[in-house]
């Protein structure tokens, strides 16, 4: 199976997962043209479009792709029905298509209907988990997002986090501010800065790495709690998450 990452708009990534027969699914097409170009250049046969949530920078390419490939099924949550989804999917449902078998995970927080598509080891998680960060709470509560991140954390450590944005450098600058004495975070920040200076992508990343460097997966960390002004273990972890997310919004 081959994973292809396509840059789109300012900092979006569109993902393609291809099987050995060159059939592929297209995840969160922000735009159509860069996808059409890659399909042609690699002689790939698209078999489906997957949408994680309804935001424009995840669905904007659907009409253009359907002009070229009108037969393509579009899978997504209810909130994407008006954005072109033809197959509405829910928690635990399995999408069997070509050689793929994707499991749907409902991950509310960034939007209320946000979902992810999981085909081990690939997790297409849209704007829920980013490398070093997580999505903003536009519709859901902190508790919902905290629980969604917990669901992702329960996947195997070798899970490849295929998120929809290149936000890692800014996220690691925030992580460094929250845990200034953490050497692992410091080293990862340096590595990311170097990669970005060389115009290299920083994703996909693994869940194992994220557990070490992503502050939003480390709300239990006592130093983190102290550094954002919380008396250690005095409030629930979802409340720690809420304060951390609010702090990042101001950062
Ligand atoms: Zn979004």
Boltz pocket constraint, residues with backbone or C-beta under 6 A from the ligand:
constraints:
  - pocket:
      binder: B
      contacts: [[A, 53], [A, 55], [A, 110], [A, 127]]
      max_distance: 6.0
